[in-house]
């Protein structure tokens, strides 16, 4: 398989794992990195023996066929559009964009250019969620009836060096962590029909207790505790709670799926591996389900690698822009429903991502 030549735009913290994993996939090769801070790009380039560029320089390089966009959320749409205008496929970190309007513009431009767009998160391609999705698809818990998802934390100001943007427009627990949970739920249960919810700003101001900004305060602009109801097109009903307002440790499970013949415990969707557990009706014990798929380490970039393989093979990719947009709309819809006191009917849909093939080497982590 010839590898797709990839350039990364955005040399922040998350670029490290993409650069490291980019050496392991057999469908793509990361050859360059760019950043508004060219010195930061040069530092990353030297560490990984690739080229450093300005953003404009990377987009002008005709060798580069695909861009991985790791910029801040507010720049996601702009950089995606620039990459598409330059004739390059683009894969973007979550969330797909900040607004629904931006997401539509990106998808429309990609369609007009005949290019692919992909979006994180890709953790649903890991062995944990893939195994859970196959257990459901194979009928081990019967007809899915409901799902519950919980992401509760105390927020980022106690540990993150720059936590402000988590409390600004485009941030908050739903837009920060919701993509992992909702994407996993769509991967297991299919697209969403409608949503509703309640939301609150529990603490209008937060004090940073991490370094280097210890003692500075943050004005909170977005809801920090959101409880959503998600109705899936297939008939199942989901509940999702995302919060930065939990002052003590939560013992709630990450995700559970309840069916007509059993219950499935799904691992943390922010990770690629984890334990899958099942309790079937008529039995007294829980059982661990052996993971049927690999990719259980921190394999971020797996969605981009699948997209690169899709370009080569002429097929659909799994972590698609359509999936990213559908999840983005659902998150906005829950916020809209909370502020307006009504259900939000989804305007978009997407294909439920196809399960990875068992035992087929279409793309994988090499040496692992």
N, C-alpha and C positions, 0 to 999 in steps of 0.2 A: 504494500500500500504506500503510495506517495503521500508524504506529509504535507498538510496545509501550512503555509508560512503565516505565522501569527505575530502581531505587534500588540503590546499592552500600552494603554494610555491610563496613567495614574500610578504613581510610584509610592503610594502610601503603605500602611502596615500590611494590608491584606495582599498586596502584590507579592510578598515573599512566598506565600504558599502556592500561588499561581505559578510563579517562576520555578519553584522547586518541582512541583508536580508536572509542569510543562515539559520537563526532561523525560518523563516516564510514559507518556501516552504515545501510542503508535500511529495516531491519526493526525497529530499536529506538532509543529516545532515552533517554539517562541524564539524569534530572532531579534527582537528589538523592544525597547521600552521608551516611553516619552512621558514628560510631566511638564506642567507650567514652570516648575522649579527644575531647570535642566540639570543643576548640580545633583539633585536628588536622583534623577534618572541616571546620571552618569555613575553614581555610587552603586545603584542596583545593577547596572549593566556590567560594571567591573566585577561584581560579586558572582555573576552568572555567565560571564564571557559572551555577552550579546552586545548589540549596538545601542547607543543612546541617541535620542533625537529630541528636538522640539516636537510639539504636537503636529505642527504643519509639516515638518520634515518626515515624520512617520507616515502621515497620510499621503505624501507625495511618492513614497517608496513603492514602486510597481511590483516588487517582489512580494510584498505583504498582501495576502489575500483576505485576511480576517483580522478584525480588531477585537480585543477584549477590553471593555470599558470599565475601569475600576475607579472612576472619579467619584466625587461626592454626589449624593442623590440629586441635588439641584442642577448639576451639570450633565446628568445622564442623557436627557433628551437631546441637548445641543451636540454632545460628542457623538451620539449615535447617528444623528442626522449628518454630521460632518463626515463620518466614516462611510455612510451610505452614498453620499454625494461623491465621494472619492472612489466609488465602485467597489467597496469592500463589505463583505459580510461582517456582522457585529454581534457580539455577545456581551451582555451588560450585567453587572452586579445588581442585586436587589436593593430597593424596589425598581421595577422596570423603568418607570419615570415617576415624577412627583404627582402630576395631574393626569386625568383621563384624556384630556385634549391632546397633551403631548404624546401620550402613548399611541393614540389614533394616528397622529401625524407620522410617527416613526413607522408604524405598520404599513400605512399607505405608501410612504416613500419606498420602503423595502419592496412592496409588491410591484410598484411601478418600475423599479430598477431590476427586478428579478433576482433579488438578494435575500439571504436568510437573516433573520434576527432571532437571537436566543436570549434567555434571561435566567439568572439565578433566582431562587436557590436550586441547586442540583443535588442536594442531600437526599432527595427522594429516589435517586438512582443508586444509593448505597444499599448494601446487603440487608439492612434492617427494614427499611420501608418497602423495598422490592419484595422481600419475603412476606411481609404483612399483606401487601397488595395481592400477591399470588394466592395466599391462604384464603382471602376473601373471594377472589375470582374463581377459585376452585370449589367454593361452596362449603368450606369447613365450618363456618358459623351461620350458614343458611342465608336468608335474605337480610341484607343490612337494614337495620331499623333506625339506629341512632349512633352518634359519635360525640365524644366529649374531648375538648382540648384545653389545656391549662398552661399558661406561661406567666408565672408570678415572680416578681423580683422586687428589690428595693430601689432600683434605678442605677444609673451609671456614675453619679457624682461622687461615689465613694471610692472608685477605682480607675475610672477613665481619665486620661490626662486632659482631654478636651471634650467634656460631656455636654456642652451647651446645645449642640445641634440635635441631641436626642429629645429636647424639649421645645424645639422650634417647628414651624410648618414643614411637613414632610417627615417629621420624627414621631416620637411617641411609641409606646409598646406595640401598637397594632402595626405600624409601618416598619418598625425595627425588626420585630420577631414574628409578626403575623404571617409574612410570606412563607416562612418555614412550615408553619402549622396548616395554613390553608392550602398550600401547594401539596403537602402530604395528603390532606383530606381529599382533594380533587384527584390525586393519583390513585387513591384507594376507592373512591366512591363516585367519581365522575363530576361533571360540571355543576355549577350552582344555579338555582332558579330565582331565589329571592333571599334577602337578608333583612334583619332588623336588629335593634340593640339599644343599650343605654351606655352612656359615657360620662365621665366626671373628671375634673381637675381637683384632686384631693388636696394638693399643696400648691398654691399659686406661686410660691417662691421656694427655691431650693438652694442650699448652701453646699458648695463644693468642699469635700474633705479629702480629695486626692491632690497629689502634686502634679504640676507646679502651680496650680491656681487655688490652693487651699484658702478658704475663707471668702472667696468671691461668691456672689449670689447669681442665680439664674431666674429670670422671669419665665414662667411656664406658659407656653402659647397653645398647647395641644392637650387633649384628654390623656390622662395617665392611668386610668382604669376603665376598661371597655369590656362589656359583656355582650356578646353577639349571639344571635340565632341564625343558623344557616340551613336553608331548605335546598336539598339537592334535587336535580332534575329527575334522578332515578327513584326518588321517593323517601330516602333517608333524611333525617333531621339532625343537624349538628349544633353543638353549643361550644363557643370559644370564649375564653376569658384571657385577656392580656393586661398585665398590670406592672407598673413601676412603683406601686404604693404599698407593697407588702413589707412590713417592718420585721417580720419574723420568717423563719424558713417554712416553706410550704411542703406538705407531704402528698399533695395531689399527684396523680399520674400525669404523664405528658399527654398521651392520647389513648383513649379506649374506643373500640368499635363494638357495638352490640348488635347481634343478629338474631334471627328466629331460632337458631340452634346453638348459640354460644356467644362468648365474649372474647375479644382479642385485645391484649395489651400491646401497644405499639411503642417502639423506643423513641427517645428524644429526636424530633425531626431536625434539630440543629446539628446532629451528628449523622454519620454514614452507617454506623453499626448499631450495636445495642441488642438487648434481649427482646425476643418476640415470645409472648406467652398466650396460651389459649385455655379456656375453660368451656367445655362442651356440655350442653344440656344433658342431664341424666348421669353425669359423672360427679365425683366428689373432690377431685384434685385439679390443680392447675398443672399444665405441662409446658415446658420450653419447646419451642419450634426450632429445629436446627436451621441456621441461615442457609438459604439455597443459592445465594449469590455472594460474590466477593465484594471488593471495594468497601471495606469496613473501617479503614483508617481515615485520616483527614484528606479526602480525595477531591477537595475543591478544585474546580476546573474540569470535572468529569462531564458536566453538561456541555462545556465548550468542546471537549474532545468528541463527544457524541455528535455535536453539530458539525465539526470538521469531517467526521466519518460520513455524515449524511450528505455533505457537499460532494465528497468523493463518490459515494455510492448512489447518489441521486434519489434519496429517500427523505421522509419526514424525520425531523429531529424531535427529541423528547422534551427538553427544557426550552420550549418554544416561546417566541414573543407573544403568541396568542394566549398561551397559558399564563405568562407573566402579566398580560393586560387583564385577563379574566380575574386573577387574584387581586390585582390593583383595584379593579372596579368593585370587587366585593368589600375590600377594606374601606374604600371611600363610601360605599353603600351603607355599611354599618355605622360609620360616623354620620352620614346624612340622615339615616333613620333615627339615630339617637337625638339629633338636634330638631328634627321635624315631627317626631312622634308617630311614625308610620313605617310600613314595610317599604323596602326599596326593591323594585323589580329589576333584575339584571338585564342589561341590554346586549351583553356579549355572551358568547359561549366558547367552548374549546373542545378539542378531542381529549378524551382521557388518555394520558400518555401510555404508549404501548410498553408492556413489560420488557425488560431486557431478555434476550434469548439465553436459555440455559445451555451452557456448554459450547456456545458459539463465540469465536474470537473475532468480533467485529471491531471493538475497541476495548482496551483494557489498560491497567497499570502494568507496565513492564517491570521486571525484576521484583515482582511482589505478588 
